[in-house]
Amino acid sequence: MTTTLQSALTIAAALGAGIAAGVYLAFPALVMPALRIVPARTAIAAMQQINISAMRGPFMVVFFGGAAAAATIVVSELVSGAVAEEGPVRIVGAGLALAAVGITIVRNVPLNDQLARITPDSPDIADRWRSFERSWSIANHARAFASIAATVILAVSLATT
């Protein structure tokens, strides 16, 4: 793969991871604190709408576009057999970006699906919200950390090119 294409893919993966990290960080900084102070029914309804909005084009382009770039980096670096100095660093950064996507798919999405099935008349709604919020927030912190680390490492790999 050409250096120009590698750089373009690395920039795309870094941007995808960085933008996703910003979205993920907005939750513990802004969204969840606000949802913790409103009634559980209101918090659940708001989070259900946030999850619907997240499935729309702009975030999906960032989420899957960055993941596609990261996956392409990993495959191309492993297949090329080249032993460039930045190759292992680029693989680690791309791997972390993919780990964040994996956390989202394996943990956050199933929790969001469970939340979508909760109705305002569900029994123990406050307990169900607290359980969701705690589990979802832990996974969100993990994917935010992975995305931030991916962004930094991918940027470092560009600096060594």
N, C-alpha and C positions, 0 to 999 in steps of 0.2 A: 504494500500500500504506500502511496506517495506521502511524503511529509506534509504536504498541503492538506490532503484528505484526512490524515491522522490528526492534524491540528484542528481542522474543522469539526471532526467528530468529537474531539476532546472539548472544544469550546461548547458544542451543543450539549454534551453530557454534563459539563460543569454548569452551564446556564440552567438546564433542566433541574439538576440537583439543587442549585442555589435558589431558584424560584420556589421549588417544592419546599425547601427548608423554611423559606419565609412564610409560606402558607402554614406549615406545621407549627412554626413558632408563634403565629398569631393566636393559635388556640390557647396555650397556657398563659400568654401575656394578656389577651383581650377577651376571647370568647368564653372560655370555661369559667373564669372568675365572675363574669356577668350571669352566666347560666346557673351558677351555684347560689345566687341570691334571689332567684325567682322561684315560684312554685314548680314542683317537679313536672306537672302537666305542661306548663309553659316552656320549661327547658327542653322537654322531650319534643314538643311540637317544633320548637326552633331548630333543634339539632336535626330532626327529620327533614326540615326544609333545606338546611345547610347541605345535608347529604344528597338531596336531589339536585341542588345547584352545582355541587362538585362534579356531577356526572355530565355536565355540559361541556361543549367544545373547548373553551380556552384552557381550562385546567387539564382536560384529557390530552390535549396536544402537548402541554408541558410534561405531564406525567408519563405518557407513553412515548413521546418523542425523545425525551431525555433517556428513558430506559432503552429504547431502540439504539440510540447512539452508544450508550454504555455497553450494551450487549455486543454491538459490532466491534467496539474497541477490544473487549476481552477476546472474542473469537479471532480477530485479525492479529492481535499480538501473539496469541498462542499458536496460531497456524503458521505465521510468517517465519517463526524460528529465529528471527533476528534478535540479537542480544544488545539492543540499544540501551543506553543507561536509563532512559526515561520509561522504558517498556514495563518493568515490574511496578514502578510507581503508578503508571497509567492504569495498569490492571487492578491494583489495589483501589484506586479512586473509583474506577468504573464498577468494581465489585461492591463497594460500599453504596454506590448509587443504586445498584440492583438489589442490594440487601434492603434498602429503604422501601423499594417497590414490593419486595417480598413480604416485608412486615405489614405493609398496607393490605396486600391481597390475603395473607394468611390470618391476620389478626383484626385489623381495623374494619375491613369490609364485612366479615361475619358478624362483628359486633354491631355495625350499622344495620345489617339485615335483621338482627334480633330487635334492635330499637325500632325499626320500621313496623314491626308487628305489634308494638305496644299501642294501645288505644287509651283515650282519656279515662275510660271506666275500668281499666285493668286493675286487678287487685294488687295491693302493695306497690303502688306506682312510685312512691318516694324511695322505697328500698331498691326497686328495679333501676331507677335513675342513678342512685348512688353507686350501685354495682357497675352499671354501664360506664359511668363517668370515670370511676377509678381504673377499671381495666383498659378502657379506651385511651385514657391519658397516659398510662404507662407505655402502651404501644406507640402512641404519638410521640412521646419523648424519645423513644428508641429510634424511630424513623427520622425525627428531626436531627438527632445527633449524627446518624449515619449520613444524612444528606449534607449536613454542614461539613463533616469530615471529607466526604466525597468531593465537594466543591473545592475545598482547600487543597486536597491532594492532586486533583486534576489540574488546578491552576499551577501548582508547583511543577507538575510534569511538563506543562507548557513552558515554564521558565527555564527548564533544563534542556529544551529542544534546540 
